[in-house]
């Protein structure tokens, strides 16, 4: 049996999923095998505890929250046991991520068809438990259509395999004198007695997605209940049962051929009604997917850094649009299909724009925008947020226009706006009314609306749940949709399988009211604290604490790409995900108010946060955990004091300036065993990490002797450029002055008027170390100098991304509105650029050909986390191309150094582990003489320490390329 952990921090981490619910579990365990699950069930029988199985924890209806023991299968039970390409089958454990299976299956030209918006982190335990479907269910159906066998543990701890059975095999099962035999006997008796009533009361069989209650209607389609039907298979019942009947430890799933070509047609509409009628037309053209996005989601993408880059296909301001995908083996046929579909819509008077996209990267970006829908909605302000309770209804496609019209009329009666998006092709839209359930009147409105929506679903003989499941949110209304007789049968099924109510109680049957155990209690307000950051965009610190919706994008693995969340990618521990940290933050500030600034639990959850900023862009809700960490640590230091080591890492510059006066002596001491031993004791330096060496001459020292030759741009003709002030951070000044010298030479050669450089910190080290109040003081001494340059029409060009981007990211939120420097801070949003951004924007291609040799030399590029999160690397790549290089960016995520993080003994191991996941292998794969570009000081040192390879700042690469 696995160990059950009961510490409060872990229980807090598992109190939430992606729903509106919160319940502190009794304990959490991490089973590694079927034997562990068997032991867990038997122990729970003795203790009386319930068991809630959980994988990624992205359920929207509260299925994976519970008051008993949470069995997290994601950490260990994540093996793909087998792929059989001949039979087109795979055997997976519940913790296998859907995209991981598809990467493996792609080698055989196969894939798992259901494609949810969470495929880079959702796991088969949840997909099967919920009967997930996703984008392509019109063509591939749901998880139920792909299930072959389920290996499970029953309520008495007995292991069983449920799979397809012939009539003879089924008869043999009913004769078993075991718990399994008992289940088969009782289920067959129930189905035979009530088959006709089930088929009459369940959702219409033409409703493709129907997850309401247990899938008794599906069993009635099987032999011997329907002569000539498919083989009887209780695995289809378990699929969609939300872990309430048994514990799954493996599943055999069906794979399908991966068709190689795709084309997207994206008609834009002026009204929602027009789009609904167009959906019926689109389905007749045999697409693989038809997805709806409305203007609320489209508008939300404007404020999301990651999704702003994916809006390229939009034309005008549509009320909504459809994403229609055709897939197959012949691109010309797909283009013809899409054109025919567009013409049919135009002839019918539907739509005003019909862009067609066939490039794979652009299609991926379109789908990325669509898949971000849920998280984008949860990033809205509290009064505009859309809780998940009516979002999963499904009707027949031909009923969709009338159903949506009725739903719109209901929203008008309630005076509520609503989001309309998702799976139009199969009659399932995610309809999400805007209700503030942090207020008592909002909760009451939700309850009334849920009952009325259930009645509307019944009117159209639809399904209350199409793929998200009943859980806590919809189970109270199954009676309205199916009636008393069917609810009685569902309760009987639960008793057959789980007579002691041990598996995930309160889901599907015997539910509590919808407003029980909400994560945001109307009686409990989030505190507002006297914070250093202004938290303007979020509407206050209390609102920032509520941004995370639990969608779990931060739980994707390294192989899925992106940067968020580097600590989770390395440890696979919920505590080390952005979601885990955000939940602990919210729970403790909700419970303790500002007393939470002394919380050891929050401090522990933040221990491995690298402050990489990836969550600020990759999290659909734009949770900025780096800023939250800085704010919390300032509160912690205020209440608990700080150590010498903490103060050193926050402001190492006085010590570094002292060491730089005697560079040879300082380098010798730092490299010596006694010197290193002292630093290990004083500042917590790891024994394997060396501090950067001091330069023989600092940039400041070099500048005194050499700047006079840069005062004028020279006589060569040049395009008009603003003057430029080079902002040099102290690390570059004292350790790598060659970067700044190279930048000056390139700017001079490009014809820019170069103002005297400023060597100063932007407060980055103070912010990242949890002393943002000190950072404000540092920045306030810098702003007058930058303001004087801005008054001359100059642009500020910085070399170190983390320093320069502080001026564009944190600075506006650190300076109060009435501050004397507020105008300068606002101007820096547009006029503070990275060196490579200045080059890309102000050096024309013609000038580039004159300035640089056309080397066409390949360069491997590792982008700094802040650049990837806040600006993107396009202008870095453009500047290198301008200089005649052939750059290739590696999807290396975070390097793992993150300023002082990689130097400290307590975090060095994790730093190396993060670097070793993607960055180090990418660097080692390069030829010994190949060029590597990294514009972050920390990144370059991590690459050097981890691989022994030198990487260069773009300024040095550009200087080398000068003619």
N, C-alpha and C positions, 0 to 999 in steps of 0.2 A: 504493500500500500504506500502511496506517496505521502510525504510529510505534509501536514496541513499547517500553514503559517497563519498566525492570528495577530501579528503585530498591527497596530493601528494604521500605519502608513500604507501597508500593502492592502489592507481592507478598504481604505479610502480610494486607492487606485482602481479598485474593481467595483466601486459603488455605482459607477455610471457606464453607459454605453453611448450610442449616438442618439439616444432618445431623450425625452423630457423628464425621465425618471431618475431617482437616486435612492439606493437602498444599501446600507452598510452590510456586507456579508459577514457571516460567522467566521469564515476563514477562506484561504485560497490555497490551492495545491496545483502542482505542475506534473501531471502524470506523464510517464514515458512509454507506456506499453499497455496492452490489453490487460495484462496481469495487474497493473496498477489500478485500472478502472474496476476490475473485479474486486480487488481488496477495498477500494474506496466505497463501492456499493455495499459490501458486507459490513464494513465498519459503520456506515451511515445507518444501516438497519439496526445496529446495536445502540447507537447514540441518539437515533431519532432525527438526525439532520437531513435536510434536503440537499440535492445536488443540482447545480445549474452548470451545464456544459458551455464552454465559451472558447471561441477561436480568436478572430480579430476584434470582436466586441464592437462591431459597427451596426448592430441592430437598431432600427428606427422606432420600434414599438415597445422597447423595454424587455425583449426576450432574454437578454444575457445579464440582467440584474436580478439579484435574489438575496434573500436573507440567510441562506444556508451556506454550503461550501461551493465556491466557484472552482470548477475544474478547467484550468486554462491549458488547452492542448496545443497552443501555438508554439510554445517554446521548444518542446521535445518531440511531439508526435507530428512531425512535418516531413516525413519521408515519402517519396514516390517509390512504392515497392516494386512496381513493374509497369512497363509499357509493352503491349503486344500489338505491333503494327498490323499483323495479319488479321487478327480478330477486331482490330480497331477498339481496343480497350486499354484502360489504365487502372491500376490499383493505387489508391492514395489514402494517406492518413488524414485526419480532420484538420491538421495544421498546415497542410500544403496550400500555398497560395495559387490561385487560378493561373496567373501569368507565369509562374514558375513551371507548372505543368505544360503550358503551351510552348514555352521556350524549349523544353525537352521534346515535346511531341512534334515540333516543327522539323526536326531532323528526319522525320518519317513522312512529312507532308500532311500532318494531321493537326487537329486542334480540338479543344473542348469548346463547344458551340456557345453556351450561355455567356454573355459578356456584360456584366454589370459595370456601373460607373466606378466601382471600387476594385477593379481586377488586379491592381498592383499591390493590394494588401488583403483583400477578402480571401477567405479560406474555405475549403470544402466542407468543414464542419458547419459553418454558417450558411453556405450556399445550399447545402442539402437540407439543413434544418429549416430553412426559410422557403425552400423551393424557389430559389432565385432564378431570374430570367435575363433581364438586361436588354440591351439594344437590339439584338437580333432574334428575338423570340418569334417574330413573324415567320422566320425561316427555320430556326433551330429549336424553338420551343423553350421549355424551362428545364431546370435540373431534373425534374421528374421524368422527362422524356429521355434523359441521359443516364438514369440510374439503372444498374444491372443487379448488383448485390450490395448489401450492407452487412458488415460484421459488427455485431452489437453485444452489449451486456444488458441482461434483463434485470428486473427489480430484485431478484433473489441472488444475483451475482453470476448467473449461468451465461456462458458465452454462446451466441447463436449466429448463424449466417442466414439472412433472408435473401432469397433470390427467386427467379422464375421457376415455377413448378408445373409439371404436367398434372392432369387430373389424377393419375395414379400416384404420383409423388405427393400430391396434396393429401390424398386419402391416407397415405402412410404417415404423414405428419400428424394428422388428427388422432392417430392411434397411439402416439407416443405418450408414455406415462411420465411426462416431464412438464416443466413450466412452459416450454415451447409448445408442446402438444396441446396444453390447456388453452393457450392463446389462439392457436389455429381453430380449435373446436368452437370456442366462444365467438370468435370473429365471424366464422362461416354461419353460425346460427343467427347472429344478429343481422348479417347481410341478407340472408335468405328470407328472413321474416319481414324486413323493412325495405327491401330493394325498391319497390314501386314508390313508396313514400319518399325515399332518398332522391330518386330521379325526378320526382315532381317538385320537391322543395329546394333542391340545390340550384346553384346558378345555371343559367342556360348553357347547354353543352357547346354552343358556338362562342361562348366567352372563353377566349384562348387562355387567359390567366385567371385561375380561380383557386384561391388559397383559403377561402373562408372555412374555418373549422378543420376537421380531419378529412382526408380525401376519400370518403366513403363512396362517392359517385364514381371515382376512378376504379375502385375495387369491383363495383357492380358491372363494369364493362368487361371484366375478365371471366375466363372459363373457370369453373362450371356455371357461374351465375349468369353469364351470357354465352350460350353455346356458340362455339366458333370464335369466341373472343381470345385475346392474347392470354398467355400463361399467367396464372395467379401469382402475384408477387407482392408480399407485404412490405418490401423495400419502398414501394411507391407510397404506402401509407406513412412510413417513417419520414419520407421526404416531405418536408413541410410541417412536420409535427413539433418543431421547435424544441426538441430535446425533452418533451414531456412524457414519452413512452418508453424510451430506452437510451442507453449511451452508445453512440457510434465510435468505433475505433479504427475502422477502415471501410472503404467503399470502392467497388468496381464501377467505373463510369465509362460511358460510350464516347468515342472520339469520332470526329467527322473530317472529311478531306478539307484542307485549307486551300480555298480557291485563291489564286495569286493576284488577281487584279480587281481594283475597285474604282468606282467613280461616284462623286457626290453631286447631287443637284440640290440647291438651297433656295427654293422659292421664298420670296418675302411677301408679307400680307399686311393690308391696312386694317383688317379686323380679325378677331378670333373666329367668328362664325365662318368667314371665308376660308380660313385655314382648316376648320373642321370638315367642311364639305370637300376641300381639296385633298384631305387625307383619304377619304373614301375613293376618290379618283386615283390617287397615288398607289394605293394597295392593289388596284386592278392591273398595274404594270409590273407586278411581281418583283418588287424590291426586296432587299434583305433587311432593311430597316427604314422606318419613318419616325423621326423624333421631332417633337415640338419644343421650341424655346420661345418664351414670351418677352415682352419689353422690360419687365422687372429684372429678369436675369440678365438680359442684354445690358441694361443700365448698370447693374451691379458689376459687370466686367470692367467698366470704366475706372472704377476705384481700386481695382486689383492689379498689382504690379505684374503678376505672372500672366493674367488673362488679357491685359492691354495689348500684348503682342499677338494675340490670337483673334483680334477683331478685324483682320485685313479684308475679309470677304463681305463685310456689311455694306449695304447700299441704302443711303437715306436713313430714316428712323422707322423701321417696321414695328407694327404692333406685335407681330410674332413672325416666326419663320419655321419652316420644316427643313430638317436635314434628311434627305432621301438618299440612301446608298444602294447602288447596284453592284453586285460582285459576281465574278465568274472567271472564265479562262481566256476570253477574247476581249481586249480593250475596245476594239471597234464596235463590237456588239453592245457593250455597256454604254458607250457614248450614244449609240443609236437609241437605246432604251431611255436614257436620260433625256435626250432631245424630244423623243416622242411623248414622254410624260409631261415635259414642259409645255409642248405645243397643245396637248389636251387641256392643261390647266388654263392656258391663255385663251383657248377657244371657249372655255366655260366661264371666262371672266374672273378667274381666281389668280391673284398675285400680280405684283408689279415689277419684280426683278427675279431673274432666274440664273444666278451664277452657277457654272459647272466647274468642278475642281477635280483634277485627275492626278496631280503631283502628290506622291506619298507623304512628304513632309507637311505639306499644306493640309492634307486631309487629316493627318494626326493632330494638327493644331486646332482644326475645327472640332474634332471629337474631344480634345482636351478641354475646350471651352464648354462644350455640352456636359462633360462629366463633372465639371467643377460646380454645376448648378446648386447642389445641396449646400455645399460649404459657403458659396457666395451668398445664399439666402441667410445663412446663420450669421454672416458678418454684418447684417443690417442692424440698425438701431433697435432697441428693445420693442418700441411700439410698432415697428414695421416687420418684426421677426415673424416667421411662419412655422409654428409648432407642427409636429408630425402626428396627425390623428385622422385626417380625412384624405391624406395624400396618396392612398394606394387603391382607390376604387377602380373597378374595371367593368365595362359593358361591351356588348357586341359593337364592332366597328360601325355598322350601319346605324346604331343607336347613338353614337357619340355626338353628332351635332345637336340632337334634341336634349340629350343628357346634359351637355355643357350649357345649353341655353337655360335649362331649368336651374342648373347650379349657379349660373351668373345671376339669375333672378333672385335666388336665395341670398347671394352675397349683397345684392342691392338692398334687400329687405333688412339685412343686418348692418348695412352701412359700412361694409368691410371690403377692402381690396383683396385680391387673390392672385397667387402665382399659378400659371398654367404651363406645365412642361412635361416632357418625357415621352412615353411610348405610345404615340398616337396610332401607330400601325396596328396595334392589338386592342385598341379601345381602352387603354389604361393611361390616364394622365395623372401626374402628381399635382393634385389640386390643393394648394396650401394657403388658406386664409391668413391674413395678417392679424394676429391677436397677441396682445401683451398679457401673457399668462403670469407675469409677476404681479399683476393686480387682481384683486378679488373679482371685479366685474369682468375681467378677461377670462378668468377660469369659468365663471358661470356661462359666459357666452360660448365658450368651447364646448361645454356639456350640452347645451341646447342644440348647438350646431351639429354635434356628433350624432345626436339622436335623429335629427332631421335628415342628415345625409344618409344615414342607414335606411331611413324610409324611402329616400329617393333611389337608392341602390335596389331596394326590393321592388320598386315600381318597374324598373327595367330588367328585373331578374338578373342582376349583375352580381359581382363579387365584392365584398367589403375590402378584401385584400387581394391584390394581384400578384405581389411578389415580396412585399415587406413583412408579411405575416400578421397574425392577430395580436400576439403578445399581450401587453397590458392595455394598450391604447384602443384596440378595436374589439377585443374579446367581450367587453361589456355590452356590445351592440350586435353580437351574432344572433341573439334571440330575435331582434327586430327584423333581421334579414332572412333567417332560416325558419323561425318559428319555434314554439315550445317543444314540439315533438322531436325536432332535429337536435335541439340543445340537449334534450334527454338522452338521445343516442350518443352524442359526443361525450357526455358525462359517463355513459356506460362503457364506451371505448376506453376512456381513461381508467376506469375501475378494472377492466379486463387486463390491461397492461401494467398498471401501477396502482394497485389497490390501496397502498399506504401513502399515496400522494408524495412520493419521494423525489420524482424527477420534475424539476422546474415548476413547482406549484404556482397556480394563479395565472398561468398562461393558457390560452385557448379556452379552457373551461374553469369554472368557479373563480371568475376574476373579481378583483376589487374594483370599486368605482374608478373611473378614468383619472380623477384628480387625486388619487392616493399616492403619496410618496413622490411628489414632483420635486425636481431638483431645485426649482426656484419657488420657494414657498412665498405666497403673497404676504404672510405675516413677518417674513424675515427679509429685511432690506440689506443690500450690499453697502458696506461702509464707504464713506468718502474720507480719505486721509489727507493730511497736509504733506503732499508729495513734492518731489523735486521736479519731475516732469509735469507738464501741464495736462497731458492726455486730452488734447483738444479734439482730435479726430474721433476718438472713442466716446467722447462725451463725459469724461471723468474716469478716474481709476476704477471705480466700482463697475462701470460698464465694460472696461477693458478686461476685468476679471471674468466676465460672462461671455466673452466672444467665442470660446471653444465650444463646438457643437458635438464633438466626439466622432467626427467622420473618419478620423484615423489615417489621414493622408501621411502623417508623420510616422506611421508604422510600416511604410514600405521598406523593402530590403535594398541593399546596395545595388544589386543587379537590375533593379527597376529604374535606376538612373536618378538624376537630381541630387540635391544636397541634403534636404531635410529628411530625417533628423540624424545627423552623424553619430550621436551617442547611441540612439536606439539601434541603428544599423549594426553597431559593433556589439552591443550587449543583449539585444532582443528582450530587454526588460521594460515593461510598461512604465516604470518609474523614470526611465531615461528617454521617454518620448515627450514631444511637446504636449500631447493630450494629457498624459499622466501628470505632468507638472501643472498644467492649467487646472486640472480637476482638483489637485491638492491645494493650489492657490485659492481657488474659489471656495472650496469647502471650509478651509480654515479661516479665511477672512470673513466668510459668512457667519461662522460660529463665534469667532473671537474678536472681530473688528480689528482695530489697529494693534491689538495685542498679538496678532499673527506675525508681526514683524520680528518677534522673538521665537518663532516656531522652528524647532529643530527638524520637524518633518519637511517643511518647505525647503529648509537649507539642505537637507539630505537629497531631496528631489532635484535640486539645482546643482548638486555637486559636479555632475558630469555634463552640464550644459556648457557648450563651447562659445555661446553668444555669437553664432555664425551668421545670424540674420536670415537664414534660409526660410524659416517659418514666416517671416514677414511677407514673403512673396509666394512661396509654394503652398502655404496653408491657405485654403480658400477663404477662411474667415480672417486672414491677416493677423493672426495672433503674433505679437512681437515679443517672444519670450526673452530675447536679449535685453530689451528695455525693462520688462517686468523683473528680470533678475537684478538689473542694476538698481531699480527702485527698492526692491526687497532688501538687497544687501546694504543699501544706504540706511534703511530703517534698522536693520540688524546691527550695523556698526554704531548707530546712534544709541541703541539700547544696551549693547553688550561690549562696546569698545572694539579695538582692532589690534592685531599683533604687528610686530616690526615687519615680518614677512609680507603681510597684507599691504602695509603702507609702502613697502619697497616696490612691490609689483605695480601698485597704483601710480607711483611717481618715482621711477628709478633714475630720472634724469640728473638730479644733483650728484648722485653717486657715479653715474656714467661720465658726467662732465669732469668730475675729479679724476677718474681713471684715464680719460682721454688726454689729460695733461702730460701723462707719462705712459704713452701707449705701449712701449716695449716692456717696461716693468709690469704694467697691469696685465698684459697678455701672458707674460711668464708666470705671474702669480696665479692667474685664473687657470692656467694649464697644469700647474703643479698639484701634486696630491694634497699637500697641506692647505693650499689655497682653496681647492675644490671642497675639501672636507669642511672648511669654515663656512663656505657658501651653502653647503648642504644643511648645516646646522642653523645658519642665520636666516636663509630665505627659502629653504625647502627645495633646493635644486636637486634634481635626480642625479645619481652617480654617473649615469651614461650620457648625460647631456652637457655639452659645453656652451657657455655663454658666447655670444658673437665677439669676434676679435675687434679690437680698436684699430682704426686706420692710422697709419703713420702721420698723416696730415688730415685734419677734419675738413669738411667742405667749407666751414666758416673760415678756417685758416687759409685755405686755397683761394677763397673768394677775395680776401683782402689784397692778394697779390695779382689777381687775374681778371677781376670783373670789368675793369676799364675797357677792355676790348669788346665787351658785349653790349656796351651802352647804345650803339647804333646798329641798325640792321644791315648796313652796307648799301652799295649802290645798285645792286642787281634789281631788275624789275620784279615786283611781287604783287600778288593779289592783295586787296585791302584786308588787313587783319587788325583786330583790336590789340592794344598793348597787352603784354602778358607779365604777370608777377608769378614767379616760381615759388611755390610754398614747399619748403623742405622740412620734413619731420626730423626730430632729433636722432632717430636710429640711422637714417640715411646720412645725416650730418657726421655722426661720430664713427659709424661702422662701414658704410658703403658710399663714400662721397662720389665715387665714380659714376653712380647713377645720376646724380644731380649735375655733374659736370657734362655728362653726355647729353642730358636734356637741354642744358643751356646751349651747347654747340648745335644741336638740331634746331632749336628755336631760332637761333641766330642765322643759321644757314637758310631757314625757311623765310627769312625776311621780316620776322616779327620784331617789334620794339620791345626789348627786354628790360623791365624795370628791376631795380635792385631786389634780389630774392629775399624772402623772409624765412628765417629758420626758427620754427616754433612748433609746439605741440598743439593739437586741437582738442585735447582733453580725452583722447580715446582711451588711454590706459586707465585713467581715473574712472571712466564710465564702465568699462569692462570689468574692473576690479571692485565695483560697488561703491564708488565715491563720486557720484555724479554732481554733488554739491561743490566739490573741489573742482570738477571739470568746468562748472559755470564760471568760477573765478579765473581759471586758465583762459577760457574762451573770451571773457570780457576784456582781458588784457590784449588779446590778439585782434579783436574786432576793429578797434580804431585804426590799426595799421592796414588791415584789409580794406576798411572803408575808404581810406585815403586813396588807395589804388583804384577802387571802384569809381570814385569821384572823377578820376582821370579817364574813365571809360575802359579800364583794363579788365581783363579776365584773370581769375586766379587759377593757376594750373598746379595741381598737386601730384606728387610722385607715389605716395603711399596710399592705396585705396582706403584702408580703414581710417586713416586720419582725414583725408580730404572729404570722404563721404559723410563723416560726422557733421560737416557743415551743412550738408543737404538733408540729412536724416534726423539726427537728434537735436541739432542746434535750434531749429524753430520751436521745438517743444520744450526746450530748456529756458528760453528767454521769455519772460513775461511780456504780455502785449504792450504794456506801457513803458518798457525798458528803453533807455536812451539808444541802445544798440539794435532795437527791434527792426528798424528800417534796413540796416546793414545785413542783419540775419536774413531778412526776406529777400534782399537782392542777391545773396549768395546762392539761393536756390537755382538761379539761372546762370550765374556768372562764376561759380566755382566748378571747375572741370578737372578731370584727370588729365595728365599730360597727353595720353593717347587720344582722349576725346578732343582736345584742342587741335591736335594734328589732323584727325579725321574730319573735323568740321571746317578748318580754315586753310588747309593745304589742298589745293585742287589737284585732280589727276594729272593735269598738264605740268604743274609745278613738281609733282612727285616724280614724273619721268625725268625732269631736269635735275632734281636734287639727288635722286638715288640711282644706284646701279640696279639693273634688272637681274637679280641673282637667281630668282625662282628656286631658292633654297628652302627645303621643307623645315618647318618649325612646329614642334609640339607645344601647344598652348594650354597651360593650366590657369583657369580664371580664379581670381580671388572671390571668396564667398560673398563679400559685400557687393562686389561688382555684379555677380550673377543674380543677387537678390534685388538690388536697388536700381541698376541701370541696364544690365545685360552686357554681353561681351562683344556686341556687333562692332562697336567703334574700335575696340582693341584689334579685332581681326582686320578691320578696314585699314587701320594705320599700318599694320604689318604688310598688308597687300600693297598699299601705297608705296612702301619702301622696297617692293619687289620680292617679298618673301612669299612662300606658299604655306600659310599657316593652317594647322589642323587642331581644332580644340578637342581635348579629351574630356569625356564625361567622368571626371575624377572626383566629383563631390568636394567635400571639405578635406584639406590636407591633413588636419588633425593637430596642427600646432596651435592655432588660435591664440596668438600672443603668448602670454605667460603659461597658458594651459599645458602646453607640451614641454615646458621646462620643469614643472613641479613634480616632485616625487610621487605625490598622491594621484596624479593623472597622466604620468608619462606612459605607462603601459597602454592605456586606452588611446592616447595620442598615436602611438605606433600602430596599434590595431586598426585605427581608422585609416591611417596612411596606407597600410598594407592591403586594404580592401580593393582599392582601384588605382590610386595615384602611383604608388611605388611600382606595381606591375606595368603600368603604362610607360613609365620612365625607363624601366629596365628593358622594355621591348625595343627601345630605340637603339640605333647604331651608336657606337662610342663617340663618333665625331658629329652626331646630329645635334641640332640646336634645340634648346628647351627654353620656353618663355614662361616666366611667372612674375606678375607685377606686385606681388605681396612680399614684404620683407620676411614675414614668418614662413610663408610658403617656400621661399628659396632656401631657407635654413632647414626646413623639414625635408625637402628634397635632397639636400646635401647630406644631412645626417642619416636619412633613411636609405639612400641609394648610392651615395658617393659621387653623384653627378652635379655639375654646376648648371644652374638655370639663370637666365638673364632677364633683367628688367627690359621692357620694350624700348626704353630710351637708349640703352646700350646697343640693342639690335639695330635701331634706326641710325645711330651714329656710325656703326660699322658699315652700314649700307650707303652712307653719304659718298658722293663722287669726289 
